[in-house]
């Protein structure tokens, strides 16, 4: 699947911003199953300083410094991504979930150490015993780890209502569990908390999902949104993605942007400003399929 992704953040301030510094995670990763062929970031007004590096988790980060007074700021990322999904392992062929911790203790490879880092609480993934109790209904003794995780994914999808505007990025996981509603970030944080409570490595994945309009309806430009899901480490199989919002294993219609411990590590745009007073933010996302890389030159002449 070849996808053209456009993500625009437009900020409007109540008074002049005299100085702004922003950290941007808007460059899709290139992985074993995904290639970012082209990418550009367009910022208006133009920053005085732009730098680029990899963060601790290997995500591309761009730093912007604006020293010209402004009341509007537009940050737009345009990317062409090729996704070649691979079939996950058979769920019942994965190791019993209780064996994962033992496998981690004996694995000193870079991959094993990176997985071990994802077993601990993080700022947005702090949970009480109720979360552990909720998880154990799926993780029965001796059950294969991926089979149990898929069951947990299905339960979150069935038992929680997608409801925008009722939670914030920092809504505690325990509150999400108690109220049984939220959005994709909430469901990802909840599932990660469930897995980590059992000592299982789980990371937060930010990205995009190709959506299709109802039959007979035209696609609305800018109506897509960023998305979030979970990745579970399975010994012998590596990382396997799980999407609790949609109850599926992500395939070639999911675009991976970045991953980390939780949303705080991979937020698309964050920063500090001097001045500005009140702030308004408008976000527009488009994910468009293309038949070939040549065709993307017309859709996104980067």
C-alpha positions in Angstrom: 0.0 0.0 0.0 1.3 3.4 -1.0 -0.1 6.3 1.0 0.2 10.0 0.8 -0.1 11.6 4.2 -0.7 15.3 5.0 -0.9 16.6 8.6 -1.4 20.3 9.3 -1.5 22.0 12.7 -2.6 25.6 12.6 -2.2 27.7 15.7 -3.9 31.1 16.3 -2.9 33.3 19.2 -4.7 36.1 21.0 -1.6 38.3 21.0 1.9 38.3 19.5 4.2 35.4 20.2 7.6 36.9 20.5 9.5 33.6 20.8 8.5 30.0 20.2 10.3 26.7 20.3 8.6 23.6 19.1 9.5 19.9 19.0 7.9 18.0 16.1 7.3 14.3 15.6 5.8 14.3 12.1 8.2 12.2 10.0 7.0 8.6 9.5 9.5 5.9 10.5 11.2 3.6 8.0 11.0 0.1 9.5 11.2 -3.5 8.2 7.6 -3.2 6.9 7.4 0.5 6.1 9.4 2.9 4.0 9.1 6.7 4.0 10.0 7.6 0.4 9.5 11.4 0.7 8.9 13.8 3.4 8.9 17.6 3.9 7.9 20.0 6.6 6.5 23.4 5.7 6.4 26.0 8.5 4.8 29.5 8.2 6.2 31.9 9.3 9.6 30.5 8.5 11.7 29.5 11.6 15.0 31.1 12.2 16.5 27.8 13.3 15.6 24.2 12.2 17.5 21.2 13.5 16.8 17.5 13.1 17.9 14.4 15.0 16.9 11.0 16.2 15.4 10.8 19.7 16.0 8.0 22.3 13.5 5.7 20.6 14.9 6.2 17.1 12.1 8.6 16.0 13.0 11.5 13.8 12.5 14.8 15.7 12.7 18.3 14.3 13.3 21.4 16.5 11.9 24.7 15.4 12.8 28.2 16.8 10.8 31.2 15.7 12.1 34.6 16.8 9.8 36.8 14.6 6.6 38.0 16.4 3.6 36.2 15.0 -0.1 35.5 15.8 -0.5 32.5 13.5 1.7 29.5 13.0 1.1 26.7 10.5 3.1 23.5 10.6 2.4 21.1 7.8 4.0 17.7 7.1 3.7 15.9 3.8 4.9 12.3 3.4 4.8 9.5 0.9 4.9 6.1 2.7 5.0 2.5 1.4 3.6 -0.1 3.8 4.3 -3.8 3.3 2.5 -5.6 6.1 3.6 -9.1 7.1 1.4 -11.7 8.7 1.8 -11.9 12.5 2.7 -15.2 14.2 -0.1 -17.6 14.9 -1.4 -16.5 18.3 -1.5 -20.0 19.8 2.2 -20.6 18.7 3.6 -17.8 20.9 5.0 -18.5 24.3 2.9 -18.7 27.5 2.6 -15.1 28.8 4.2 -16.1 32.1 7.4 -17.0 30.2 8.0 -13.6 28.7 9.6 -12.1 31.9 12.0 -15.1 32.0 12.9 -14.6 28.4 13.6 -10.9 29.1 15.9 -11.7 32.0 18.1 -13.8 29.7 18.1 -11.5 26.7 20.8 -8.9 26.8 20.6 -8.0 23.1 19.7 -4.4 22.1 16.2 -5.7 21.1 15.7 -7.4 24.4 16.9 -4.4 26.5 14.7 -2.1 24.5 11.8 -4.4 25.2 12.6 -4.5 28.9 12.5 -0.7 29.1 8.8 -1.0 28.1 7.7 -3.0 31.1 7.8 0.0 33.5 5.3 2.7 34.3 5.6 6.0 32.4 4.1 9.4 33.0 0.8 8.7 31.2 0.7 5.0 32.0 0.3 4.7 35.8 -2.3 2.2 37.0 -3.7 0.7 40.1 -4.7 -2.9 40.9 -8.0 -2.7 39.2 -6.2 -2.5 35.9 -4.3 -5.7 36.7 -7.5 -7.4 37.6 -9.1 -6.3 34.3 -6.2 -7.7 32.3 -6.1 -11.1 34.1 -9.5 -12.0 32.7 -7.7 -12.4 29.3 -4.3 -13.7 30.7 -5.3 -17.1 32.1 -2.6 -19.4 33.3 -0.5 -20.8 30.5 -2.3 -18.9 27.8 -0.1 -17.9 24.8 0.9 -14.3 25.1 -0.4 -13.1 21.7 -3.6 -15.0 22.0 -4.3 -13.4 25.4 -3.3 -9.9 24.1 -5.7 -10.3 21.2 -8.5 -11.2 23.6 -7.7 -8.1 25.7 -7.8 -6.0 22.5 -11.3 -7.4 21.6 -12.6 -6.8 25.2 -11.5 -3.1 25.2 -13.1 -2.6 21.8 -16.4 -4.2 22.9 -16.6 -2.8 26.4 -15.4 0.8 25.9 -17.2 3.5 24.0 -15.4 5.8 21.5 -16.3 9.3 22.7 -14.3 12.4 21.9 -14.2 15.4 24.1 -14.6 13.5 27.4 -11.0 12.9 28.2 -7.7 14.7 28.0 -4.2 13.4 27.1 -3.4 13.2 30.8 -6.6 11.5 31.9 -5.5 8.7 34.4 -5.7 5.1 33.2 -7.7 4.2 36.3 -10.3 6.9 35.3 -10.5 5.5 31.8 -11.2 2.0 33.1 -13.8 3.3 35.5 -15.7 5.4 33.0 -15.4 3.0 30.0 -15.1 5.7 27.3 -12.4 7.7 25.5 -10.5 7.9 22.3 -7.7 6.0 20.7 -5.0 7.4 22.9 -6.9 6.4 26.0 -7.5 2.9 24.8 -3.8 2.5 23.9 -2.8 3.8 27.3 -5.2 1.4 29.0 -4.0 -1.6 27.1 -0.4 -0.7 27.7 -1.1 -0.4 31.4 -2.8 -3.8 31.4 0.2 -5.5 29.7 2.9 -3.8 31.8 1.0 -4.6 35.0 1.7 -8.2 34.1 5.3 -7.6 33.3 4.8 -7.6 29.5 6.7 -5.1 27.3 4.3 -2.8 25.5 4.9 0.5 23.7 2.7 3.3 22.4 2.6 3.8 18.6 1.4 7.0 17.0 0.5 7.2 13.3 -2.3 7.3 10.9 -5.1 5.0 9.6 -6.5 5.1 6.1 -10.3 5.7 6.4 -12.9 5.2 3.7 -16.1 7.2 3.3 -19.5 5.5 3.4 -20.6 4.0 0.1 -22.0 6.7 -2.1 -20.4 9.6 -0.1 -17.4 11.7 -1.2 -14.3 11.6 0.9 -14.0 14.8 3.1 -10.6 16.5 2.7 -8.9 17.0 6.0 -11.4 14.8 7.9 -9.0 12.1 8.9 -7.1 12.2 12.2 -4.0 10.9 13.8 -4.3 7.5 15.4 -2.7 5.5 18.2 -2.3 1.8 19.0 -0.1 -0.6 20.9 2.8 -2.8 20.2 3.5 -6.0 22.2 6.9 -7.8 22.4 6.6 -11.5 21.8 9.8 -13.6 22.4 10.9 -15.1 19.1 8.5 -13.0 17.0 9.5 -9.5 17.9 7.0 -6.6 18.2 3.4 -7.2 17.2 1.0 -4.3 16.8 -2.6 -4.3 18.2 -5.3 -1.7 17.6 -7.9 -1.8 20.4 -9.9 1.1 18.9 -10.7 -1.0 15.9 -10.1 -4.6 17.3 -7.6 -5.6 14.7 -3.9 -6.2 14.0 -2.6 -3.2 12.0 -1.8 -4.0 8.4 -1.0 -2.0 5.3 -3.5 0.7 6.0 -1.8 1.8 9.2 1.1 4.3 8.9 3.6 4.3 11.8 4.8 7.7 12.7 6.7 7.2 16.0 6.8 5.1 19.1 7.7 5.5 22.8 6.5 4.8 26.3 3.3 6.8 25.9 1.8 9.8 24.1 4.1 12.2 25.9 7.1 10.8 24.0 5.6 11.1 20.6 3.2 14.0 20.6 3.1 15.5 17.0 3.8 19.1 18.1 4.7 20.5 21.4 6.7 23.4 22.7 6.8 26.7 24.6 5.9 30.2 23.6 6.5 33.6 25.0 3.3 35.7 24.7 0.4 34.6 22.7 -2.3 34.8 25.4 -5.2 32.5 24.4 -4.5 29.8 21.8 -6.7 28.1 19.2 -5.6 24.9 17.4 -7.0 23.5 14.2 -5.8 20.1 13.0 -6.4 18.6 9.5 -5.1 15.2 8.4 -5.4 13.5 5.0 -4.4 9.9 4.2 -4.8 9.2 0.4 -4.0 5.8 -1.3 -2.0 5.9 -4.5 -1.5 3.2 -7.2 2.3 3.9 -7.6 5.1 6.1 -6.4 4.9 7.9 -9.7 1.3 8.8 -9.1 2.2 10.4 -5.7 4.3 13.0 -7.6 1.0 14.5 -8.6 -0.7 14.1 -5.3 2.2 15.4 -3.3 5.0 17.0 -5.4 7.4 17.1 -2.5 
